[in-house]
Amino acid sequence: MEENENTKNKIYVIGHKNPDTDSICSAISYAYLKNQTDERRYVAKRAGSISTETQFVLDRFGVEVPGYVPNVKTKVRDMEIRRTRGVPSSISLKKAWTILNESKGTTLPIIKEDNLLEGLISIGDIARSYMAVLDNAILSKAKTQYKNILETLDGTLYVGDEEAYFTEGKVIVAASSPEVMESYIEKNDMVILGNRYETQLCAIEMNAGCLVICGDAVVTKTIQILAREKHCTIIATPYDTYTVAHLINQSMPVSYFMKAKDLIVFSEDDFTDDIKDIMASKRHRDFPILDKNGKYVGTISRRNLLGIKKRGLILVDHNETSQAVDNIDSAEIMEIIDHHRLGSLETMMPVYFRNQPVGCTATIIYQMFGEKGVEIPPKIAGLLCAAIISDTLLFRSPTCTAADRDAAENLAGIAGIRCEQFAAEMFDAGSNLKEKTAEQIFYQDFKKFEQDKITFGVAQINSMTEGELADAKEKLLRYMKKAFEDQKLNMLFFMLTDILNESTELLCIGEGAERLVREAFGVTPENGSVVLPGIVSRKKQVIPTLLNTLQK
């Protein structure tokens, strides 16, 4: 499952694609070490699915599977999202303007219940509502709530319900005598007037819907009684008639002016590379951001896009571009901890690069715990020990060194396990090839390599029983052609390694693959297969031999 947490400013510690036990356990352990010695936050990740062997190890020591990262391009969630508060569509234009000024924003998100985005209103939209509105009936067309009018005019409600809406009639200013007023006041109109009793009475008798009485005028009991009988709302305001006429339209709800259709919104999980062209082509200052559930979380602008930082990465157990998480060139590589040959990765800046000729990356990380003076918890010790046992095939691999064996034995003591017993359990859980599909078996441990424009892949499985390897071979022979085409390879090799007998059956397909095996190992494959006694290590015995032969 892909990681969805907010990961801005976190540094990923990550292994190669199709990660093995060393790749996963080293990432978890090194992230732990870095978090003990550095103020920044480090998070272990994985670039592919984990094997059953690795799952057994994680379950055995009670450690969660690292989050899945299919590629390391920056996402919207990595940007500085402006957490602009969303507002309901019922608020007044005046209140929206005030919020935008206080927050120094340009766009206000309008939300419904549950934080669902309903629309947007900008400072420009509010300004246009003042300049372009010439319709004296727009207040009712906008279905303006009396509560908004009271708020905008600092008014006092004498008669009526503030939760009700002004939905019919126009807005007029009663600056004439009662005789003249009778000629232009119509039913349901909102009438702005002063403290003259006669004009107030006239407006009520003409069935006005609302009176706005200016200048803090006294509203007599008689006028209030008549207004209730005629269902006429009465609002008193301290402002004069001119000011009220100027302010009244600011009480309209933003719902009447907001943009609600064809909104350009982005998800937190959108890649910034995918949205930058859209942002550049639009005149909008701010763009709303939604979470994975479609709920509003904030806004971003083009300025936020310019200021985004690359994802910080620490690579463990690899230094080949072909094996790295997708879009590695979009990230900033900060460290590399590895035990393989020097590969094709390039960095923009100098980085801490630790590469040692040992059998396992976990051995290097064990050493670094000691160098940093950090105590190794039992869980982490178990992970590191399991990684060494896995990568060295319980010390049988020619890649295994005295440093690997010493590290594993010390770690086993901390974790409370015995290497031989634990290895048997781990390898048994990891093999279990009968229940796996050909695809699962193939990608359990597959890596790509490049040499002189030739791309080849080498996959490997280990087992303690010949019968299990034979069953796996039958499945793989039917699947390898598909994998060969899917991976766009020149040659493909698969190592079926028998741990107990310390030998490997090598399957090969692709133009020149059999010839390469014959020249490299001195034996001729038959029907794309050859047994190589004493060969168990891809890293030390197979890859260097193939690369040297290709160079010749």
N, C-alpha and C positions, 0 to 999 in steps of 0.2 A: 504494500500500500504506500502511495506516495506521501511524503511528509507535507503537512499543511500548516505547521506552526509558523509564527512570525520569527524569521531567522535573520533579520537585519542585524548586521554587526557581529554575527557569529561566524566562526571559522570552522569549516568542515574538515574533518580528518577522514580520508576515504581511500579505499583500496581499489583494485582494478575491476573491470567488468568480469562477470561470471566468477565472483569472489570465492576463494577457498577458505579454509578455516584460519590460516595465517592472516589472510587479508582482513577478515572480519575481526578476529580477536586482537590483532595488532592495532587496528583503528580504534577499537573501544579502549584498549589499554593505554594507547598514547594520548588519546583525548583526556583520559583520567589524569595522566601524569601532567599534561600541559595545564589542566585546570588547577592543579595543586601548586604550580610554579609561575603562573602568568595571570595577570589581571583580566585579560580578555577571556571570552567564553568560547570553548571548543566543543564541538559536537561530532560524535562518530556517525558516519553515514555509510551507505553501501551503494554500489553502482549496478547491482544486478541481484538476481534471486540467490538465496543461500541454499547450500546443499543439506541433505538430511544429516550428514556428519556434523556440520556446523550447528544445525538446529539442536542436535543432541547435546553438543557442548554447551550451548547457551542455556538450554533447559537444565542441564546438570548443575550449573552454577548460578541459576536464577537471574540471568541477565537478559534484558529485552533485545529484540532484533533491532539494529540501527535502522533509521528511516531511509526509505528508498529515494535516491536522487537520479533520475534518468539523464539529466544533463545539468550543467552549471551556469547556463545563461542567467543573467539577473532577471528577477521577476518584479512585478509591481510592488509586492509586499516588501521588497528590499529597498524601496524608495522611502523618502521622508514624506509619508502620507499626512496631509493636513487634516487633523481631526475636527473639522468644522461640524458644529452641532446641527443636526437636521431639525426642522421645525414643521408643525402641521400646516396644512394649506389654508386653515381658517384665520391665521394671524393677519394683521393689517399690513398694508404697504409701509406705514410709518414704523411699525415694530421691526419689519424686515430691514428697513433702511438703518435703523438704530443698531441692530445686531451686526450688520455688515460693517458699519463704521467702527464699532467697538472691537470687532475681531480683525479689522483691516483687511477684510476679504472682499472679493468681487462677485462671488456666486454663492447663493444660499440654497442648499438642498431642501426639498420639500418631501417629507416622509409621511407614510401612513402608519398604522399600528404595526408592531413587530419590526420596526425599522425598515420597512419596504419603501424603496424610492418611488415617489409619485411624480416629481417634476423638479425643475430648477428655476430660480429667478435670479437675475443679475442686477447689478446697479444700473446698467443700461436699460433693462426692462422697466425698472422703477422710474427712471428719469423720463422714458418715453411715455409712461402712463400719465405723468404730469403735463407733458408738453402736447401730447396728441389728443387728449380727451376733450371733446367739445360737446358731448352728449349730456344734457342735464338729467337724463334718466339712467345714466350708467351705474349709479349707486344701487338702484334696485335690480338692474340687469346682472350686476355682480353678486346679488344676494348677500348684501352686507349685514352682518350681525350687529345688533344694537350695542353689544358689549364692545365691539371694535370702535364704534362711534364714541361711546363714553370714554374709552381709553385715549383716543386721538384728541378729543376736545377737553380732556380733564373734566368731564361732565358729571352731573348728579342726576340720577334717574328719579323723577317724581311720580310718574305714572308709566306703567308698562312692564315688560319682562325683558331683561337684558339678554336672555338667551334666545329671544325671538329674532326674526330677520326682517329687514326692509326689502320687500320683494316686488312692490308695485309702486308706481308713481315717479314723479320727477322731483328734483331739488330746486326750490325757488327762494329768493330773498324778498321778504315782504317789506318793501320800503315805501309803500303807498298808503293811502287812506283806505279804510274798510270798503268804501264804495268801489274803489278801483280794484282792490284785491279780489272782489267777488267775480271779476271778469277773467281772472287767470288762474286762480286756485282750483284745482280739480281733486276729485276723490283720491285718497291715499297719498297725496303729495307730502313731501317733507318741507316744512316751511321754516326758514331762518328769520327770526324777528327779534324785536327788542322788548322793552318792559311795558309797552302800552297795552292796557287791559282790553281795549276795543279791538285791536288787531288780533290778539290772542283768541278772543271770543269769536271773531269773524272766521278765523282759520278753522277752529273746531266746528263751527256751524256749517262750513263748506266741506266737512268730512275729510279733513287732512289726516294723513296717517301718522304724522309725527310733527311736533313743534320743537324747534331748537331755540331756546330763549337765551339771548346773549347778555353779557355784561353783569352776570351774577344777579339778575333781576329776581325779585320775589315772585314766586308762583303762588297765587292766592288759592285758598281752599276751594273757592267757587270754581275757578278754572280747573283745578284738579278733579273735582266732582264731575264737571261737564265732560272732561276728557275721558274719564273712565266710562261714562255712559255711552260715549261715541267711539270707544276703543281706540283712542288717540294717545300715542306715546308722548310723554313730555320729558325733555332733557334740558337742564340748565347748565350753562358753561360760563366761566369767567371771561372768556374771550369776547372781543367786539365782533360786529357783523362781518367786517372785512376779513378778519383773521379766520373766523369760522368758515366763510366761503372758500378761503384759500386752503384750509386744512381738511375739509370734509371728505374730499376724494381720497385722502391718505388713509381713511378708515376702511377702504375696500379690501377684501381678502386677496391674498396673493394668488389664490387658486384661479382668479379671473385673468391673470396676466402671466402666470408661469408657463414655461415651455414643458409640455407633457408628452409630446410625440417625437419620435425619431431622436431620442436622447442618445448621445455618445457616452457610453459607460464602459468601464474596464473592470476586469476581475483581478483580485489580489494575485491570482495564479497566472495571469497573462505575462508573457515574456516582454521585457522592455523593447527588444528588437522588433517585436511585432506591432507595437503601438506607436513607436516614435514617428513614423510617416503619417499616421492618422492625426496625431497631435499637431504635427507641423503644417498639415493641410487645412486645419480648422482655425477659425478666429477666436474660439473659446479661450478664456483665460484659465478656467478650471474644469477638470473632468472628474465626475463622481466615480468612486471605487466601491465595488460590491465584494462581499465575502463569498465563500463556496456555497452558501445557502441563499445567495441573492439578496442579502441584506446590506444596507448602506453602512460603510465604515469611515469614509472621509473623501477628500479630494486631492488631486495632484495637478501640477501645472508643468509647463515646459521647463521652467527653472528647476523643478525637482528632478526632471529627467537628466538635465545637464550635470547635476551634482551627484548622480548615483555612483557608487563605488563598485568595483568588480568584487565578485565573491572570493573571499580568501580561502585557499585550500592548502592542506598538508597531505601529500601523497605517501602512502605506505605500500610496500611490497610490489612496487612497479615504478618504472620510469620510461615506459614506451607510450608514445602517442596513441598507437593502435589499441592499447589495452586500457587507456584512461577513459574516464567518464566523458560522455559526449560534450562537445563545445568547450573542451579544456582551454582553448585559446581565448575564451571569453572570461576566464577567471585569472586571479592572481595567485600563482604558486608561491607559497611562502617557505615550505620545507619539503624535502624528500627523504624518506627513511626506507632503505631498500637493501636487498642482498643479491640482486640479479646483475647481469651485464649492463653496461651503460647503453641506454637506448636513444630514442629520437626526440625526446622532449626538449623544448627550448623555453627559456624564461626571459622576460624583459629586463629583470633586475637580478643581481646576485642573490642566491638563496642559500639557506643552510641545507647542505646535501650530505647525508651520511650513508655511505655504501660500504658494507663489509663482506668479505668472502666467508660467510657462515651459512649454515643450512636453513636459517629461518629469520624472518624480520623480527619475530618475537624475541629472539635471543638478543638482538641489538637493543630493543626497548627494555628488556630486563637489565641490561648493562646501564642504560640511561637512568633507570630508577636509582641504581646504586650511586651513579655519578652525581645525581641531584640530591641524594640523601633523603629520598621519599620512601616511606614504608609501603610495601606492596600488600594490599588487602587480600584475603584468601580468594575472593571471587576473581580478582584480576590475576592472581597467581595461577588459578586453575585455567583461565583462558590462555595465558601465555604458555603454560606447560602443554596444553592440548595442541596449540599451534605448532610447537616444536616437534611433538610426537608425530603430528600429521605430516608436516613438511619433510621430516627426516625418515618417515616410515619406521618409527621406533628405533632410530639410530642406525638403520640398515642402509640408508641412502649414502652414496659416495660424497654427497654434499655435506654430510654431517661432520662436525668438528668437535673437538674436546670442549669447546666453549658451549656448544649446543647441549651436549650431554650434561655438563656441570649445571648449566642454567635450568634444564628440565628437572634434574634431581632436586635442586634447591627449591624450585617452584612447587614441585610435588609435595615437599615437606610443609610448605606454607599452606597449600590448598588441602592437605590432608588426604592425598590419594597416592596410590602406587602406580608407577608408570606402566608396568607390564599389564596389570589388571585393567587399568583405565584404557590403555591402547586397544585391548581386545574388545572391550565394550564399545568404544568409539568407532573402530573400524567395522565392527559388526553392524552397528546402527547406520553407518555411512554407506556400506555396500548395498545391501538389500536391493539389488538391482532388478530383481524379478518384478517388483511392484512399480517400477519406473518405466515411462515411455522412452522410446529411442531419443526423442528430443531432450528429455530431462537428463538422460545419461550423457548425451553429447555435450550439453552446455554446463554440465556439472563442474568442469574445469577445462575451459577452452581459452586459448590465447592466440593472438595474431602477431606475426613478425614480418619485417620487411628487410630485404637485402637486394641492392642493385635493381630496384624497380620490380622485384619479384615479391609478391605477397603470399605468405603461406601460413596455415594455421596448424597448431598442434594441441590436441585435446588428450586428456588422460583420466583413467579411472584406476583405482587400486582395489584389490580384493585379496582375501586370504584363501579363497577356494577356486580351483580351476573350473568347476562346473558353473559357477556363477558368471565367470568371465566368458565362458562359451555361450551361455544364454544371451549375455549382453552383446557379444559379437554378432550373433544372428540378427538382433534388432538393428545394430549399427550399420551392417552391410546394406540394409534397405534404406537407411536414412542419410548416409553420408553424402550421396550425390546431391540431395536437396540442400544440405548444409553447405556444401561446396559452392553451389550456385547462389544461395542466399548471402553468403559472406563475400562473394566476388573474389575468390581466391585463385591463384595459379596452381597451388598444390595444397593438399590436405592430408594430415597424418593423425592417426589415433593410436594412443598407447594403452594397451590392456595389460596392466602391471600386476603380476603375481607376487605379493609381498613375501610370502613364506619361501617360495622357490627363487626369489630374487631374479626374475626374468620378465621380459616384456614381449608381447606379440604386437607388432607394429602394422597397422592397416594404412594403406596409402592410395590416394586417387589424384588425378590431375596429370597433365602433360609433363613428362620428365620426372614424375615423382618416383617411379620404380628405379629409374636410372640413378637418381640422386641417392636413394637408399643403398643401392649396390656400390656406388663409388664411396659413400660415406662409411658404411659398415662392413663392406667386403662380403656381403651375402646377397643372393638374388631373390627377390620376392616372387612368390608364385600366387597368381590370382589376387594380386594386391595385398599380400600378407607375408610377413616374415617374423620368425622368432629370434629375439636378441637376448641370449643368456647374459646375466650379469648387468643388464641395463634396467635401471629402475628410476633414474632421475631425468626428468625433462630438462631441468635447468642446467645441469652439469654435464650430462652425457649425450643428450639428443640435440638440443638447440645449438650448442657450440660446434658439434660435429657437422650438422647440416649447414650452418653458416660458413664454416671454413671451406667446406666442399663447394658451396655456391661461389665463394670468392675466387676459387681456382678456375 
